[in-house]
């Protein structure tokens, strides 16, 4: 694979090296060098820019980061992915909380304090009956006085739900479906981050190729400057030619600085997606020319139907809506459970100190004035909406996959065409270079061939980057990470 040779202009627009070279050749008012001295300099300019592989020798302190490694590292360390996992884990605690409702409920309370006023009881004469030989008990009105002293009231109960177990089971299942929906949110976030990493990686590949070309251009112009200075000393070229080379070198250095700043920004962006220090050094790897996987549109849509989080969430929400409707219907069932209750009163005269009761506790509301019926109707409509939403999500994603699949196929055809055009231009440049060495071609012919080669290399690199970016979009549409 051969990279595009491009530079960045002062207005931040990317131009191929051929455009720059053609503009330079047509610079108005330029004086041409003598042919015998211009030939060595032109040879330097023409042949010092070979089409070289995209991944140059990496620096020792900048290890190569492959695309697969970048995606795996991001899925394991990206902060947004971690937050989505933590959010999904909250549902585990909610499920455990719902399951605890199946077990007995214990309640205990104590009220201790001083009575604000005396606690008095009056038993009327004969309140406990009248007996022969004894008479009425009590024989006169009896008053029992409890002074305002410290008093304690204690209550405790144990309740074991019985008929509520059915409703609790429905609630547990609905909460579990909520947890499954949250897990699909995690998958969606992982797919989003993976797609962003791939896009950032391909952008970094293109930017690094531009930096490599700009560096090569600076080195070429520096060599051209050295040769020009020697020619000026020999008085074989004009002073204007020297100034023109100096100006071009200064502009190339500026454009290299701009390209390197852009590369640094993209490095930091990718490091941020990977969840690591922004200054972590690395260098991108080769990008293969074309994917060899044979994929049909039907297969892509089938995989999207099975793995897209949006479709799976829509189906889970449909099931959740069904459980909500069943929970609403279960409100007609009375609440019946086993109960043990205890009440204790201290320092109060006459009242029993300890009272304990064991038996059944029933709670039921026979008349609700249509409240439960209306709730069931509401949940029924929600279920119908969820069903329609699931079908709509399936249809929308089918359209999305089809659109991205066709764009990817178009990019594959464009990639093939640009690769063929670049190979043809490279061969034409080789032939023209050979003829120029043999003085069988003009300088303009050589410049035109070099410009055409650079332009086709740039187009090929753009087509390659577009091809892989569209394939990444298709993979995300299919639900792949």
Secondary structure, 3 states (H helix, E strand, C coil): CCCCCEEECCCCCEEEHHHHHHHHHCCCCCCCCCHHHHHHHHHHHHHCCCCCCCCCCCCCCCCEECHHHHHHHHHHHCHHHHHHHHHHHHHHHHHHHHHHCCCCEEEEEEEEEECCCCEEEEECCCCCCEECCCEECCCCCEEEEECCCEEEEEEEEEEEECCHHHHHHHHHHHHHHHHHHHHHHHHHHHHHHHHHHHHHHHHHHHHHHHHHHHHHHHHHHHHHHHHHHHHHHCCCCCHHHHHHHHHHHHHHHHHHHHHHHHHHHHHHHHHHHCCCCCCCCCEECCCCCCCCCCCCHHHHHHHHHHHCHHHHHHHHHHHHHHHHHHHHHHHHCCEEEEEEEEEEEECCCCCCCEEEEEEEEEECCCCCCCHHHHHHHHHHHHHHHHHHHHHHHHHHHHHHHHHHHHHHHHHHHHHHHHHHHHHHHHHHHHHHHHHHHCCCCCHHHHHHHHHHHHHHHHHHHHHHHHHHHHHHHHHHHCCCC
